[in-house]
Amino acid sequence: MRARDEIRLIIAALFMIQVVLAFSSIGLLTRIKPAVEEILVENVASTEAVEDMLVVLATPPAQRDATSQQTFQAALERARTNITEAGERPVVETLLAQSDGALAGDPAAYQATVAALGRLGDINVASMKEADQRAKQLGTAGAWIAAFLGALGFVLSVLAVRRLTRRFLTPLNELAETVEAYRQGDLHRRFSAADAPLELARVGETVNGLILDQLGHETPQSTHVAVDRAALLFFLDTLERPAFVLEPGGAVVASNTAGADHLRTDAGRTLLDALRADAAAPPDGVSTRSMRGAAWLVEVTPPAA
């Protein structure tokens, strides 16, 4: 797969997870909202009607006026038109049959009306509790689903990072090490990241081809030079301290890995300037040995930890 397409696919997958998480949260919240509205529309209205009727009945008959009668009848009408539970209908029918007697002062009708109002209030309170429980269940389910989608997004992100590392960073490091080995004279190192994307694989094949071309253009004399250089590199790698070979002209011929790392630092560049000025008198912590007058072997003692 091409690198561009693979990166787009990974980004698109992560984006889709976030979109699914967002819309799932919205969907769950929209399901909770009707459950709350159901309590307000179906139960609170009936509960308020019960309270209004009880207030009127609690008023002594001598203090009741036409407004009280109208308040009671209006509340009773609201309860009649807002029957939402199966148990409300017989209770409302009882209220319709007994309310006139209760307002007129009939004790039996008064007791029956008060009892019916109590049952109507209990029915609506129970209904509100059930609706509240459903809303809580939806909220709990929504929280778990959101947590699951969040964890899924985290896992996919980790997998995406691992895939990017395996498909891009590892081949890039392999390519850099191959070029660095070639720069230091190793003509046998090859780029071999088989799982690299198409673009990196083509670059690696090009680098391998260039190295093969260099081997093919060698003369017998240059072959001996390559063997000598390989032997020099092998010798440098056996040294524990950072080491490199410096020509009289000031050019670095070869180095071990620690020496190459040291030369990239500011201290290494300062050391090179000093050795180019006089390799026979190195700074403290540095030793130099003449290699038959053709070059200098430089060894650096790392500072104590």
ABEGO torsion letter per residue (X at the ends): XBAAAAAAAAAAAAAAAAAAAAAAAAAAAAAAAAAAAAAAAAAAAAAAAAAAAAAAAABBAAABBAAAAAAAAAAAAAAAAABABAAAAAAAAAAAAAAAAAAAGBAAAAAAAAAAAAAAAAAAAAAAAAAAAAAAAAAAAAAAAAAAAAAAAAAAAAAAAAAAAAAAAAAAAAAAAAAAAAAAGBAABBBABAABBAAAAAAAAAAAAAAAAAAAABBAAAAAAAAAAAAAAAAAAABABBBBBBBAAGBBABBBAAAAAAAABAAAAAAAAAAAABAABBBBGBBBBBBGGABBBBBBBBBBX
